[in-house]
Structures are given as structure tokens and as C-alpha cells.
Amino acid sequence: MKKIVFLLFIFLGVLFAKININTASIEELKTLNGIGEAKAKAIIAYRKEQNFTSIEEIKKVNGIGEKIFQNIKDSISVN
């Protein structure tokens, strides 16, 4: 029983972990609601020029506006 509880906590931690937009891979970024291959590549291209200093800065990426930001803001971080 203890193993099941432990595995459940591990699973939930991974499930609810925030994605660091400064280090995430294309595949990780694509798990975000509204982010596909093209937007994931745009995020990576943006961060090659400069790291994100806040999650709000992701709205500067071409194709990511307020609606997508509202969908992903609780799932991303810059740390």
C-alpha cells in the first residue's frame, strides 16, 4: 500500500509540474494547451535571443496572444 501511495505522489508531482519555458524541449512545450510544433519552435527561437524573465513575456512570441497565455500561465515557469 505504501508503494502505491508513493507512486501516486510521484505521478501527481510530474503531472502538475510546471514547464520551464527557458529550458523545455519542443516535446515538452507541445504538451501545453494551444502549443503545437510551430509555436514550440517559435518559443525556442525567441529564447535563443534572450531568456524569458517572466511568464508574461511569452506573449511576445509570434502566435501567442492573451488567450493562449491564459490557457498556459498556470503550467509554465521561467525558473
MODELLER restraints for C-alpha pairs under 7 A, 6 or more apart:
rsr = mdl.restraints
at = mdl.atoms
rsr.add(forms.Gaussian(group=physical.xy_distance, feature=features.Distance(at['CA:18:A'], at['CA:75:A']), mean=4.72, stdev=0.5))
rsr.add(forms.Gaussian(group=physical.xy_distance, feature=features.Distance(at['CA:18:A'], at['CA:76:A']), mean=4.87, stdev=0.5))
rsr.add(forms.Gaussian(group=physical.xy_distance, feature=features.Distance(at['CA:18:A'], at['CA:77:A']), mean=5.98, stdev=0.5))
rsr.add(forms.Gaussian(group=physical.xy_distance, feature=features.Distance(at['CA:19:A'], at['CA:75:A']), mean=6.14, stdev=0.5))
rsr.add(forms.Gaussian(group=physical.xy_distance, feature=features.Distance(at['CA:19:A'], at['CA:76:A']), mean=4.64, stdev=0.5))
rsr.add(forms.Gaussian(group=physical.xy_distance, feature=features.Distance(at['CA:19:A'], at['CA:77:A']), mean=5.87, stdev=0.5))
rsr.add(forms.Gaussian(group=physical.xy_distance, feature=features.Distance(at['CA:20:A'], at['CA:76:A']), mean=5.76, stdev=0.5))
rsr.add(forms.Gaussian(group=physical.xy_distance, feature=features.Distance(at['CA:20:A'], at['CA:77:A']), mean=4.67, stdev=0.5))
rsr.add(forms.Gaussian(group=physical.xy_distance, feature=features.Distance(at['CA:20:A'], at['CA:78:A']), mean=5.12, stdev=0.5))
rsr.add(forms.Gaussian(group=physical.xy_distance, feature=features.Distance(at['CA:20:A'], at['CA:79:A']), mean=6.17, stdev=0.5))
rsr.add(forms.Gaussian(group=physical.xy_distance, feature=features.Distance(at['CA:21:A'], at['CA:76:A']), mean=6.46, stdev=0.5))
rsr.add(forms.Gaussian(group=physical.xy_distance, feature=features.Distance(at['CA:21:A'], at['CA:77:A']), mean=6.21, stdev=0.5))
rsr.add(forms.Gaussian(group=physical.xy_distance, feature=features.Distance(at['CA:21:A'], at['CA:78:A']), mean=5.76, stdev=0.5))
rsr.add(forms.Gaussian(group=physical.xy_distance, feature=features.Distance(at['CA:22:A'], at['CA:47:A']), mean=6.45, stdev=0.5))
rsr.add(forms.Gaussian(group=physical.xy_distance, feature=features.Distance(at['CA:22:A'], at['CA:51:A']), mean=5.93, stdev=0.5))
rsr.add(forms.Gaussian(group=physical.xy_distance, feature=features.Distance(at['CA:22:A'], at['CA:52:A']), mean=6.22, stdev=0.5))
rsr.add(forms.Gaussian(group=physical.xy_distance, feature=features.Distance(at['CA:22:A'], at['CA:78:A']), mean=5.88, stdev=0.5))
rsr.add(forms.Gaussian(group=physical.xy_distance, feature=features.Distance(at['CA:26:A'], at['CA:40:A']), mean=5.41, stdev=0.5))
rsr.add(forms.Gaussian(group=physical.xy_distance, feature=features.Distance(at['CA:26:A'], at['CA:41:A']), mean=6.58, stdev=0.5))
rsr.add(forms.Gaussian(group=physical.xy_distance, feature=features.Distance(at['CA:29:A'], at['CA:35:A']), mean=6.66, stdev=0.5))
rsr.add(forms.Gaussian(group=physical.xy_distance, feature=features.Distance(at['CA:29:A'], at['CA:40:A']), mean=5.61, stdev=0.5))
rsr.add(forms.Gaussian(group=physical.xy_distance, feature=features.Distance(at['CA:30:A'], at['CA:36:A']), mean=5.11, stdev=0.5))
rsr.add(forms.Gaussian(group=physical.xy_distance, feature=features.Distance(at['CA:30:A'], at['CA:37:A']), mean=6.45, stdev=0.5))
rsr.add(forms.Gaussian(group=physical.xy_distance, feature=features.Distance(at['CA:30:A'], at['CA:40:A']), mean=6.24, stdev=0.5))
rsr.add(forms.Gaussian(group=physical.xy_distance, feature=features.Distance(at['CA:32:A'], at['CA:72:A']), mean=6.26, stdev=0.5))
rsr.add(forms.Gaussian(group=physical.xy_distance, feature=features.Distance(at['CA:33:A'], at['CA:71:A']), mean=6.27, stdev=0.5))
rsr.add(forms.Gaussian(group=physical.xy_distance, feature=features.Distance(at['CA:33:A'], at['CA:72:A']), mean=6.18, stdev=0.5))
rsr.add(forms.Gaussian(group=physical.xy_distance, feature=features.Distance(at['CA:34:A'], at['CA:68:A']), mean=6.11, stdev=0.5))
rsr.add(forms.Gaussian(group=physical.xy_distance, feature=features.Distance(at['CA:39:A'], at['CA:63:A']), mean=6.70, stdev=0.5))
rsr.add(forms.Gaussian(group=physical.xy_distance, feature=features.Distance(at['CA:42:A'], at['CA:61:A']), mean=6.50, stdev=0.5))
rsr.add(forms.Gaussian(group=physical.xy_distance, feature=features.Distance(at['CA:42:A'], at['CA:62:A']), mean=6.86, stdev=0.5))
rsr.add(forms.Gaussian(group=physical.xy_distance, feature=features.Distance(at['CA:43:A'], at['CA:61:A']), mean=6.21, stdev=0.5))
rsr.add(forms.Gaussian(group=physical.xy_distance, feature=features.Distance(at['CA:46:A'], at['CA:61:A']), mean=6.59, stdev=0.5))
rsr.add(forms.Gaussian(group=physical.xy_distance, feature=features.Distance(at['CA:52:A'], at['CA:78:A']), mean=6.32, stdev=0.5))
rsr.add(forms.Gaussian(group=physical.xy_distance, feature=features.Distance(at['CA:53:A'], at['CA:78:A']), mean=6.46, stdev=0.5))
rsr.add(forms.Gaussian(group=physical.xy_distance, feature=features.Distance(at['CA:54:A'], at['CA:78:A']), mean=6.15, stdev=0.5))
rsr.add(forms.Gaussian(group=physical.xy_distance, feature=features.Distance(at['CA:55:A'], at['CA:73:A']), mean=6.93, stdev=0.5))
rsr.add(forms.Gaussian(group=physical.xy_distance, feature=features.Distance(at['CA:55:A'], at['CA:76:A']), mean=6.86, stdev=0.5))
rsr.add(forms.Gaussian(group=physical.xy_distance, feature=features.Distance(at['CA:55:A'], at['CA:77:A']), mean=6.06, stdev=0.5))
rsr.add(forms.Gaussian(group=physical.xy_distance, feature=features.Distance(at['CA:55:A'], at['CA:78:A']), mean=6.28, stdev=0.5))
rsr.add(forms.Gaussian(group=physical.xy_distance, feature=features.Distance(at['CA:59:A'], at['CA:65:A']), mean=5.29, stdev=0.5))
rsr.add(forms.Gaussian(group=physical.xy_distance, feature=features.Distance(at['CA:59:A'], at['CA:66:A']), mean=6.84, stdev=0.5))
rsr.add(forms.Gaussian(group=physical.xy_distance, feature=features.Distance(at['CA:59:A'], at['CA:69:A']), mean=6.73, stdev=0.5))
